[in-house]
Amino acid sequence: MKNLIRIIGLVGAAMGIFFTFSSVFAAPNNIVTSHPGKISKPSVNGAYFVSFGDNLSRSDIAKLIRSVGGKVKYNYRHQNVVAAYIPFENIDLIQSAGSVTDVVPDRLINAIGKPEGKGGKPPKDTSGQVTTEGVVRIGADLVSYTGAGVGVAIVDTGIDSLHTDLNVSPECFAASAYTTCDDDNGHGTHVGGIVAALDNSADVVGVAPDATLYSVKVLDATGSGYDSHIVEGLEWIQDVSDGLDGDDVYPPIRVVNMSLGRQGNLNDSSPLRTAISNLTDLGISIVVAAGNNPSLEVSQNVPATYPEVMAVASTTAINGSNKCRSLRGYKIKTDTASYFSTDGAYDEVTGIGVTISAPGENKEDISGGCFIQAEGILSTKLGGGTTRMYGTSMASPHVAGAVAVMWSKALDLGLLLDPEFVKATIRSTAELSGLTPIDSPSNWYTFDGEREGIMSVPNALSAF
């Protein structure tokens, strides 16, 4: 199949026809397919969200679930919902209970970044600090604001709290499935570094190097978790941000990054969407990865489809190289849509679609065999030092860091930023709006009808 695609590309080039490439690798970490909607088969782990009315107490719902052979695994504090294990053959008994309002599967959800493959290794000389091409591309190196006084929650696999290039708060959260907030995968540490690696002459510098990172561990060592874990983490953020119990963290969490996702739709998990909207109601901006499946659109991915969030698609940060003789002279340019990126034109009425694009990979090279190869974004590595990863998981934290920088200016001016204002500002101040992203040459790519532009930190700051 690779040879067939390569030959088609060569023939197209020889005839002067617009040509396409296929990646030499499979799409990175494709979002796991689930089956939202009416429950017609067991959930992947036998677990469900059960929503209930105000007339039913938590002890009553627990008794009801036990009566059908089930067990409550988690009680949520900010909505009438429990996560529970229930035999599928008895789901109809729960659904038919008068005070139960909804039952939906607790679906699998994944981190959506991928470690570097064969190429694009970190620089050999790591004795000095690197300002990465992604940070430069969005102009974060050109501004004086650095995220000081701003907390950014990384809802992910955890963060390496011992990494010397990261300022990680001791205040953290681990979902009930885990015993520690520490990263045991590497994805969350890499994401955190893109947001806020310290400006300290070592490793890399993040978009908002003076921001404080909060580790919210909701994914395991394989980069996987469940919707129920995400809701747990989001509720913790709400608890330490609502000003009600005297347990708020400092600096306050102003931004949440969620470089994770799954296939789904707007209404397939009301508990997850409610948890997200509860945070935006508190004034917290939520930035999410658009997804790593180019055959889908944002409207088909969760949480990217939620209008409350900012969904970020991936582009290249710099020009790539080309070793393909038949395509001599052609290069995949800066600001090209990544071959793996989910997209989807933004709908001003519904608020669903790609908010902005940002670097999710350093570049795309063309191999001697005429296949696209991604070089990842350089960022912090679990255990110390740096590594490269690529995906919309890496595009999202560029924007989360940018929002932290916006917040640092707002706090300096005595202002508070509403999430909708942040979203609108980022869209209206995008660089090269109407011209970028450039179409990917991959045969997986289809133009979504909108060129939303690239995140620009200087432009966003100039708006207020």
C-alpha positions in Angstrom: 0.0 0.0 0.0 2.9 2.4 0.8 4.4 1.8 -2.6 1.1 2.3 -4.4 0.6 5.7 -2.6 4.2 6.7 -3.4 3.8 5.8 -7.1 0.6 7.9 -7.3 2.4 10.8 -5.8 5.3 10.5 -8.3 3.0 10.2 -11.2 1.1 13.3 -10.1 4.3 15.3 -9.7 5.6 14.2 -13.1 2.3 15.3 -14.8 2.4 18.7 -13.0 -0.7 17.7 -11.0 -1.2 18.6 -7.4 0.2 15.6 -5.6 -0.4 13.9 -2.2 1.7 12.1 0.3 1.0 9.4 2.8 2.8 9.3 6.1 5.3 6.6 6.6 3.8 6.1 10.0 0.2 5.5 11.1 -1.6 8.6 12.3 -0.3 9.3 15.8 -2.4 8.0 18.6 -5.7 8.0 16.8 -8.6 8.9 19.1 -10.3 5.8 20.4 -13.6 5.1 18.7 -16.6 4.8 21.1 -20.3 4.4 20.5 -22.2 7.4 22.0 -25.9 7.7 22.1 -28.4 5.1 23.2 -26.9 2.3 25.2 -27.0 -0.8 23.0 -24.1 -2.7 24.4 -21.9 -2.7 27.5 -19.5 0.1 28.2 -15.8 -0.9 27.7 -15.3 -1.3 31.4 -18.8 -2.0 32.7 -19.0 1.5 34.1 -21.6 4.2 33.7 -22.6 7.7 34.7 -25.9 7.7 36.5 -27.7 11.1 36.7 -30.6 11.5 39.1 -33.1 14.1 40.3 -33.0 16.2 43.5 -35.6 14.0 45.1 -33.2 11.1 45.3 -30.4 11.2 47.9 -26.9 9.8 47.2 -27.6 7.0 49.7 -30.8 6.2 47.8 -29.1 6.0 44.4 -26.4 3.8 45.9 -29.0 1.4 47.2 -30.8 1.4 43.8 -27.5 0.5 42.1 -26.7 -2.2 44.6 -30.2 -3.7 44.1 -29.4 -4.5 40.5 -26.0 -6.0 41.3 -24.0 -2.8 40.8 -21.6 -0.6 42.8 -21.0 3.1 43.1 -17.3 3.9 42.4 -17.4 7.7 42.7 -19.8 10.4 44.0 -19.5 13.7 42.3 -20.0 16.9 44.4 -21.1 19.5 41.9 -23.8 17.6 40.0 -26.3 14.9 40.8 -24.2 12.1 39.2 -22.4 9.0 40.3 -20.0 6.8 38.4 -21.0 3.2 38.9 -20.3 -0.4 37.8 -23.6 -1.9 36.6 -24.2 -5.3 34.9 -25.3 -4.4 31.4 -28.3 -6.7 31.5 -29.7 -4.6 34.4 -29.2 -1.2 32.8 -32.8 -1.0 31.8 -33.8 -1.4 35.5 -31.8 1.7 36.4 -33.0 3.6 33.4 -36.6 2.9 34.2 -36.3 4.1 37.8 -38.4 7.3 38.2 -35.7 9.5 39.7 -32.9 8.5 37.3 -32.6 11.1 34.5 -29.8 9.6 32.4 -27.4 6.7 32.1 -24.4 7.0 29.8 -21.3 4.8 29.4 -18.1 5.9 31.1 -16.0 6.0 27.9 -12.3 5.5 27.3 -10.3 8.7 26.6 -6.7 9.1 25.6 -3.8 11.5 25.5 -3.4 12.5 21.9 0.3 13.2 21.5 2.9 10.8 20.2 6.6 10.4 21.0 9.0 11.0 18.2 9.7 8.1 15.9 13.0 7.6 14.0 14.0 11.2 13.4 13.9 14.6 15.0 15.9 13.8 18.2 16.7 16.5 20.8 19.7 18.7 20.1 23.0 17.0 21.0 24.2 20.0 23.0 21.7 20.4 25.8 23.9 22.5 28.0 22.1 25.7 27.1 18.5 26.7 27.0 16.6 26.3 23.7 13.8 28.7 22.6 11.8 26.3 20.5 10.5 27.0 17.0 6.9 26.8 18.3 7.5 29.5 21.0 9.1 31.7 18.3 6.3 31.0 15.8 3.6 32.3 18.0 5.7 35.3 19.1 5.9 34.4 22.8 9.6 35.4 22.8 8.7 38.9 21.7 6.6 40.0 24.7 7.4 41.1 28.2 4.5 39.3 29.9 5.4 35.8 31.1 2.4 34.3 32.9 3.5 35.5 36.4 0.7 35.1 39.0 -1.2 32.7 36.8 -2.0 29.0 37.5 -2.3 26.5 34.6 -3.9 23.1 35.3 -2.5 20.3 33.2 -5.3 17.7 33.0 -3.2 14.8 31.7 -0.9 11.9 32.8 0.5 14.0 35.7 3.7 16.1 35.7 7.2 15.2 36.7 7.4 17.4 39.9 11.1 16.9 40.2 12.0 18.2 36.7 14.3 21.1 37.3 12.9 23.1 34.3 9.3 23.1 35.7 7.6 25.0 38.4 5.0 22.5 39.7 2.8 23.4 42.6 2.7 21.0 45.5 -1.1 21.3 45.3 -2.2 18.6 42.9 -4.9 16.0 42.3 -4.9 12.4 41.3 -8.1 10.7 40.2 -9.4 7.8 42.4 -7.7 5.2 40.1 -4.3 6.5 41.0 -2.2 7.0 44.1 0.0 9.9 43.1 0.0 13.0 41.0 3.3 12.2 39.4 3.6 11.5 35.7 4.3 7.9 34.8 3.9 8.3 31.0 5.7 11.5 30.0 2.9 13.1 28.0 1.8 15.5 30.8 5.4 16.5 31.5 5.9 17.3 27.9 2.7 19.3 27.7 3.6 21.2 30.8 6.9 22.2 29.4 5.4 23.7 26.3 3.2 25.9 28.6 5.7 27.0 31.2 9.2 25.6 31.1 11.3 27.9 33.1 13.5 30.6 31.6 16.6 29.4 33.5 19.4 28.7 30.9 18.6 25.0 30.8 16.5 22.7 28.5 13.8 24.8 26.9 11.7 27.9 27.7 7.9 27.7 27.6 5.3 30.1 26.3 4.6 31.4 29.8 7.8 30.6 31.8 6.6 32.3 35.0 3.2 30.6 35.2 2.7 27.9 37.9 1.7 24.4 36.8 -0.9 22.3 38.6 -0.8 18.6 38.0 -4.2 17.0 37.6 -3.6 13.3 36.9 -6.5 11.7 35.1 -4.7 9.4 32.7 -2.5 6.3 33.4 0.9 5.1 32.4 -0.4 4.2 28.9 -1.9 7.6 28.4 -5.5 6.3 28.9 -8.3 7.0 31.3 -12.1 7.4 31.4 -14.5 10.2 31.3 -15.2 9.6 35.0 -11.5 10.4 35.8 -11.7 13.6 33.8 -14.8 14.8 35.7 -13.0 14.0 39.0 -10.1 16.2 38.0 -12.3 19.0 36.8 -14.3 19.0 40.0 -11.1 19.3 42.0 -10.2 22.4 39.9 -13.7 23.8 40.7 -13.2 23.1 44.4 -9.9 25.0 44.6 -11.1 27.9 42.4 -14.6 28.7 43.7 -13.7 30.8 46.8 -16.2 29.0 48.9 -14.3 26.8 51.4 -11.0 28.7 52.0 -9.1 26.0 50.2 -8.4 27.9 46.9 -4.9 27.5 45.4 -2.5 30.3 44.8 -1.8 31.5 42.2 -5.4 30.9 41.0 -6.0 28.5 38.2 -7.0 30.7 35.2 -6.3 28.2 32.4 -6.9 24.5 32.0 -5.1 22.4 29.2 -6.6 19.2 28.1 -4.5 17.4 25.5 -6.8 14.4 25.4 -9.8 13.2 23.6 -12.0 10.5 22.1 -14.5 10.2 19.3 -17.9 11.4 20.4 -20.5 14.1 20.1 -21.9 17.1 21.9 -24.5 15.2 23.9 -22.9 11.9 24.6 -21.8 12.7 28.2 -23.6 15.4 30.0 -21.6 14.9 33.2 -18.3 15.7 31.3 -19.8 18.8 29.6 -21.3 20.0 32.9 -18.0 19.7 34.6 -16.3 21.8 31.9 -19.1 24.5 31.9 -18.9 24.7 35.7 -15.2 25.9 35.2 -15.9 28.3 32.4 -18.7 29.8 34.6 -15.9 30.5 37.1 -14.0 32.4 34.5 -11.5 29.7 33.7 -10.4 29.2 30.1 -10.2 25.6 28.8 -7.9 24.8 25.9 -8.1 21.4 24.3 -6.5 19.4 21.5 -8.6 19.2 18.4 -7.7 15.6 17.8 -5.3 13.5 15.8 -7.6 11.9 13.2 -7.8 13.9 9.9 -10.8 11.9 8.8 -12.9 13.5 11.6 -13.9 17.1 12.4 -13.9 18.8 15.8 -17.6 18.3 16.1 -17.0 14.5 16.2 -14.4 14.7 19.0 -14.9 15.1 22.8 -14.1 17.5 24.5 -13.1 19.5 21.4 -16.7 19.7 20.3 -17.9 21.6 23.4 -18.5 25.3 22.6 -17.2 26.2 26.1 -13.6 25.2 25.1 -11.0 26.4 22.7 -10.1 23.6 20.2 -6.6 23.9 18.8 -5.5 22.3 15.5 -1.9 21.6 14.6 0.4 23.2 12.1 4.2 23.1 11.3 6.4 25.6 13.0 9.2 25.8 10.4 9.9 24.7 6.8 10.7 21.0 6.3 13.3 19.3 4.3 12.9 17.1 1.2 15.0 14.1 0.2 12.6 12.9 -2.5 14.3 13.2 -5.9 11.1 13.1 -7.8 9.8 16.1 -5.9 13.0 18.1 -5.9 12.5 21.7 -4.9 9.2 21.1 -3.0 9.1 21.7 0.8 6.3 21.5 3.3 6.2 25.1 4.6 5.8 26.8 7.9 2.1 27.0 8.9 1.0 24.0 6.9 -1.8 22.0 8.4 -0.3 18.9 10.1 -1.1 15.7 8.2 -2.6 14.1 11.4 -4.7 17.0 12.6 -8.4 17.0 13.0 -10.0 20.3 11.9 -13.4 21.8 11.3 -14.5 25.3 10.4 -15.7 27.4 13.4 -19.4 28.0 13.6 -20.1 31.4 15.0 -23.6 30.4 16.0 -22.9 27.2 17.8 -19.3 28.0 18.9 -18.1 24.6 17.7 -15.0 24.2 15.5 -11.3 25.0 15.5 -10.7 28.2 17.5 -7.1 28.6 16.3 -4.1 26.7 14.9 -0.7 26.5 16.6 2.4 24.4 16.2 1.9 20.8 17.1 5.0 19.6 15.4 8.3 21.3 14.5 8.2 20.5 10.8 7.3 17.8 8.2 10.1 16.4 6.2 9.8 14.4 3.0 11.8 11.2 3.1 13.8 9.7 0.3 10.9 7.4 -0.3 8.6 10.4 -0.7 6.7 10.0 2.6 5.9 12.6 5.2 7.8 12.3 8.5 6.9 14.6 11.4 9.6 16.1 13.7 8.1 16.7 17.1 8.0 19.8 19.4 11.0 19.9 21.8 9.9 20.0 25.4 10.5 18.6 28.9 11.0 14.9 29.4 9.9 12.6 32.2 13.0 12.1 34.4 14.8 15.2 33.2 16.0 16.8 30.0 14.1 17.1 26.8 12.4 15.0 24.2 10.2 15.5 21.1 6.5 14.7 20.7 4.0 15.7 18.0 0.2 15.9 17.9 -2.5 18.4 18.6 -1.6 17.6 22.2 1.4 19.8 21.5 -0.6 22.5 19.7 -3.0 23.0 22.6 -0.4 24.0 25.3 1.0 26.6 23.0 -2.4 28.3 23.2 -2.9 27.5 26.9 0.5 29.3 27.5 -0.6 32.2 25.4 -3.8 32.5 27.5 -1.6 32.5 30.7 0.4 35.4 29.2 -2.8 37.2 28.4 -3.9 36.8 32.0 -0.6 38.1 33.3 -1.2 41.3 31.4 -4.8 41.5 32.5 -3.8 41.1 36.2 -1.2 43.9 35.7 -4.0 46.1 34.4 -6.4 45.1 37.2 -8.7 43.2 34.8 -10.3 39.8 34.7 -10.7 37.9 31.5 -13.9 36.1 30.5 -13.4 32.9 28.6 -15.5 34.0 25.7 -13.5 37.3 25.5 -10.3 35.3 25.4 -11.7 33.0 22.7 -12.9 35.9 20.6 -9.7 37.8 21.0 -7.5 34.9 20.0 -9.6 34.3 16.9 -9.8 38.0 15.9 -6.1 38.6 16.4 -4.8 35.5 14.6 -1.8 35.9 12.4 -2.4 35.3 8.7 -6.1 34.7 9.1 -7.6 33.8 5.8 -4.3 32.6 4.5 -3.3 29.8 6.9 -3.2 27.0 7.7 -1.8 26.1 4.3 -3.3 22.9 2.8 -1.4 19.7 3.8 -0.1 17.7 0.8 -1.2 14.5 2.6 -3.9 12.5 0.9 -5.6 12.3 4.3 -6.2 16.1 4.3 -9.4 17.9 3.2 -9.7 21.6 3.6 -12.5 22.5 6.1 -13.4 25.7 4.4 -11.8 28.1 6.9 -8.2 29.4 7.4 -8.5 30.6 10.9 -4.8 31.7 11.2 -2.0 31.0 13.6 -1.9 31.9 17.3 -0.2 35.3 17.8 0.7 36.3 21.4 1.7 39.9 20.5 -1.5 40.4 18.6 -3.6 39.0 21.4 -1.9 41.2 24.0 -2.5 44.3 21.8 -6.2 43.8 22.0 -6.6 45.0 25.5 
